[in-house]
C-alpha cells in the first residue's frame, strides 16, 4: 500500500502528458489550413520554402509539396489561421528554394489537419541523411556530457573506466525517455555509480547532480547571448521578450545562490550547522555532500572545463535537432533556432511528465511559432527529436539488461550507506 501514492503520482503524470499531447493534436487538426493557389504561369518551388503575400508581407506561407513547372501551389499558413486574400496577387520568396516571385489568380482554403502532420513525418524519412546526421550528433552530445561527468569524478579522486561511464550514461538516457524529466535518469546514474568505486557512496551518488549543476550556467547564458545576437526575433514577440528577461533573472538568482552557499564554508560560519553535523547518520552525510559540491563548484579548472564541455554538448544537441528540422523541410536560420531549442531542452527536463511528454511538444510549438514554423511541423520536429533520444537509449537498455543482476557492493572500507537511494 505504501507504493500506491507513488504509482498514483506516476499515473497522473503520464495521463497529464497524454492529455497535453491529445490537446495539441486536436488544435493542429482544427487549426491547420491548406491554401491552394492557381497560377496563371507555371512555377517551381521546393517543399518547406517560405513565401510572403505581397499584399501583407507579415503573412507567411510554407510550401507543402514540391512543384516543378506546375500551375497549382499548395501552402500552409504559418500563422495557423485562414486569412481573406485578394482575388489575385503575388507571393515573394522569403526563405528556401523556389521562384523569387509567383503570381496567382485564385485560391482555395481547406482544412489540412493531421494529414499534413503525417505528410511532414513521412517526408522526413525520404531525407534520411539529415536524420542520420542528427542521430550521430546526439551520440556526440552524450559523449561530451560523459566527459564532463568524468572530470567531476576525477576531482573527487574517483577513477572509473570509460566503458563503465558510457554504460551508465546511456542507461541514464534510456530512463530519461520515460521517467519524469531528466531527474529519473540522474537517479539511475547516481545509483549505479555509487556501487562502482571504493569511495563513499553518498558522494558518488551526488556526483551526477554536481555534473548537472555544471551544465546549468551554459543552459541559461547561451540562450541570452544568442537572443542578443538576434534582436529581430527576441524583441518582436511577447513570448521571447518574457523568456529573455526571465533568463536574466534566473542568471542573477543563480549567481546569488552560489555566492551564498558556496563562496564560504557554511558549516564553519554557522554554529547551528555544526550542531546538525553531529546528528547521528544524517549529519555527517549532509556535510560530505556539501563538501563534495563545494569542492567541485569552487574548483576553477573544473568549472571552466565543465562550462566549455556544456557549451559543446548543448550546441551539438541543438545541431542535432536542427538536422531534424532540415529533414522536415524547414529552413530557419541556425542562430534563430539555437536559443529556442535550448529553452525547449531546459523545459522538457523539468520533472512534470514522463520523458517530458506533452510538455516538450507544447513548448516546441509555442517557441517555434516565433520563428515562423507551423504547429504541425513543430510537433513533428519534437516527435522526431524524441525518437532520436529513444534510439540512443537502446544502448542504455542493453546495458541495463546486462546489469540486471545484483549491483557491485562496496568493499568493507567504503561508505556503508546501504539501500536504494
Secondary structure, DSSP 8 states (H G I E B T S, - for coil): -TTHHHHHHHHHHHHHHHHHHHHHHHHHHHH-EEEEEEEEEEEEE-TT-EEEETTEEEEEEEESS-EEEEEEEEEEETTSS-----SSEEEEEEESSB-SEEEESEEEEEE-THHHHHHHHHHHGGGHHHHHHHHHHHHHHHHHHHHHHHHHHHHTT----HHHHHHHHHHHHHHHTTSBTTHHHHHHHHHHHTTSSSS-HHHHHHHHHHHHHHHHHHHHHHHHHHHHHTHHHHSSSHHHHHHHHHHHHHHHHHHHHHHHHHSS-HHHH-HHHHHHHTSTTHHHHHHHHHHHHHHHHT-HHHHHHHHHHHHHHHHHHHHHHHHHHHHTT----HHHHHHHHHHHHHHHTSTTSBTTTTHHHHHHHHHHGGGT--HHHHHHHHHHHHHHHHHHHHHHHHHHHHT-S------TTS----S--
